Amino acid sequence: MAETSPLPLFRDQLRVVNLGLPSFADDVRAQGVSVVDPAWAPPAAGDARAVAALHELLSWPEAVRARIRQANQEAARRLVAAQPFAVRVRPAREVVPGMHSKLVLHAGPPVTWERMCGPMRGGVIGALMLEGLASTREQAETLAASGEIEFSPCHHHGSVGPMAGIMTASMPVWVLENRAFGNKAYCTLNEGLGKVLRYGAFSEEVLTRLRWMRDELGPALDQALLARGPLDLRSIVAQALQMGDEGHNRNRAGTSLVLRALGPALVESELPREAVARILRFMDGNDHFFLNLTMPACKSAVDPISDIPFSTVISTMARNGTDFGVRLASLPGRWFTAEASLVDGLYLPGFSAADAARDIGDSVITETAGIGGFAMAAAPAIVRFVGGRASDALRLTSQMYDITIAEHDAYQIPALDFRGTPTGIDVVRVVETGILPVVNTGIAHKEPGVGMVGAGLVKPPVACFRDALVAYVDAHGPRARMGG
Amino acid sequence: MAETSPLPLFRDQLRVVNLGLPSFADDVRAQGVSVVDPAWAPPAAGDARAVAALHELLSWPEAVRARIRQANQEAARRLVAAQPFAVRVRPAREVVPGMHSKLVLHAGPPVTWERMCGPMRGGVIGALMLEGLASTREQAETLAASGEIEFSPCHHHGSVGPMAGIMTASMPVWVLENRAFGNKAYCTLNEGLGKVLRYGAFSEEVLTRLRWMRDELGPALDQALLARGPLDLRSIVAQALQMGDEGHNRNRAGTSLVLRALGPALVESELPREAVARILRFMDGNDHFFLNLTMPACKSAVDPISDIPFSTVISTMARNGTDFGVRLASLPGRWFTAEASLVDGLYLPGFSAADAARDIGDSVITETAGIGGFAMAAAPAIVRFVGGRASDALRLTSQMYDITIAEHDAYQIPALDFRGTPTGIDVVRVVETGILPVVNTGIAHKEPGVGMVGAGLVKPPVACFRDALVAYVDAHGPRARMGG
């Protein structure tokens, strides 16, 4: 027995810290000894370039590191202070910066027609037909490949788009204003689930719905907003998080609250009663209606941090179905990209992982601004849609506090005793800990023209975070600071 | 040191179970020894009559105890199978069994005008004025005391009413049908918060709103229901529990879903557009609108268990502000009452516990049917309204599984990995464990005419559960079983 050993190590009551294989701890635990397992891993999973960058960062003088902290505090302040209001719904050509009749905006970082994934090509085809620039799929594909059409990321035009994220001149868009900073953001209206343009479908059913949205829904929402006054999205998102939404893949509460807010003004408008009823039914039938408001709300919240020297906070995450891209607050205009991931998810009947396109869409702007996957603990019911157990939702949100710099003061999680959502991703912490931002998302079919096939959780590729950190260290190192 | 002691007790590693004072465990734990504290207490807290009743129950032959289990299984089956639909909104006089022009229904067990609490008297005064039976408070009080008015519990007329629960002939009521069993239930329309009849207010503002509800709101809702078809409340309650409601004091999601469901039909009705807008604004402005649907939904679910011989399940809990009353499935028609409790809650600015009436209202029908306080884990945000921390919501729901006989298959709690809500309270378990049903509730001012002053959690008085158990044992004991 232990107490008979002559060696103190084997005589005293042991309290073990295990840094080795888990099985070591199991053996010790089996003998009734308490064991602590720190979740230790080598920084940056031992990646040499990333470790070197982290090492250099740690060697910088305290004055520089204070400046970084200050820059990140400023980023946190701006993110949390955002006051997004929906003020109008107008055709993109009237309001979106740089929009013209041959411009097609898309989700994610820049991508050419040649490199576009199937669902994004499908969205482009549908949009060119909607705009009357092509009448068949073949004509649209020829035009798209001809060089006559300009492709550009939504993010370069103050905009965001879910999934393929296609926006063209005639589409009605929400106009959001961040009243804390005066900047604006734009997003198309949500079409619902299934066969829709943003998942790459472009059948007549899809185009008919888009024409109705252009001719009836958009103008009606604009009238209602003008009559009622702007929608305070900071308040509505905060309420929706108390009602089981997380603002990315669960938007039933937010959709309800917007319907409640706009309903009376729609009723009092000049619209025919049957049009009002049609609009209310459309909103009621589409629990993702609110997604296209949380996205520009988040875009309007992150744009004020797009140029904060020395900040290590991520100002954009976005995917185009080919690449996942990241931008940093201190490196405006530079995208760091890596191949977009496959989504781990639940599939609609008749589909499987073999049908899935890679991760796509600007909707990861919600996670960038502290909601969506980062607020999953507010929305345990979402696991029915994206897979997993309710406890996963709590665990994933809790992890995100390890890679963020702030807790949102308005966006709170009841189940965590109203703790603010983890807000503002620090690329240094992501690389150091290897904890990747958690993103929940829809899944598009990989071929153009099919549509949605599922939803799930996705881990962004670690490479673009490492590249961003390396570039940051290069750009802010001693030589750069000396103006060299 | 321990290992030097000659006695095995002091030499071996101890694993202690502490049944004594908690401080014993603390002392042992302070020495690094693991301690288990079973939450043990004497059955029925040592109450002699209750212990005797429990003892007798345990001595009954297995055949009888099997019959009890079978009866309770049947009660569970009926509770969970309920399919409440809202089918119409009609004036009480047309639909509520036994309603007549001199009848005033009230919440809770039977109570005379003389014993009525302040807010219930206030509700009676307002209702008599609304019905044109009195024009002043004094006239109403004289009439109420004259014996000319019949007072009767809502529960005796297939109805339930929140707080004072006053219902008179002209009031519009929801007509619910439990399609699994064909029974009906009725409830007035919710007036909102603050100065309202159900909290004992009866000013002109209150009466004007009630007249509008009678003349415009009630008929409009009826038209919308007829046009749209019945509302499936089983489905809506299930959804609302996924959206942070618990169906008693948090009804924001349910209210939203009902508004979404009825909105289009209201728009398409013959009503003037300004009336439709007024109705939508009223619903949008009153997040408790849905309470008056969850209550009759629950009433319609428990009425089919009001006469199940041998069942120990509670078929009714209700309070009139003077008494808290309980009925058992196997003792139809018998109320077991004890003085209503004071509520532990949060108060509106300017009010305190000194202003509070005792626990009042039929809304505890929600807990009786497995939602409300029993589903608090679905609604952590409710602690902002009733006090406490989010973790309390989880803990309280978890406790309720100890005193219930079933888990609801449709009403599920996301945060508990979709576990069904604890449904069907067994009076034997309540008395044995001393765990009282958790009820969250509004708080009325104790004087007539004031209105709401707060909200909180309340523990029902244990005496009525013990009395019910004693009566049950008397009624089902050997002599009774032999027809003696």
Interface residues (C-beta under 8 A of the other chain):
Chain A: A2 E3 R11 Q13 G32 Q239 Q242 M243 G244 D245 R252 A253 S256 L257 L259 R260 A261 G263 P264 A265 V267 E268 R273 E274 V276 A277 L280 R281 M283 D284 P380 A381 V383 R384 R389 A390 S391 P414 A415 L416 D417 F418
Chain B: A2 E3 R11 Q13 G32 Q239 Q242 M243 G244 D245 R252 A253 S256 L257 L259 R260 A261 G263 P264 V267 E268 R273 E274 V276 A277 L280 R281 M283 D284 P380 A381 V383 R384 R389 A390 S391 P414 A415 L416 D417 F418
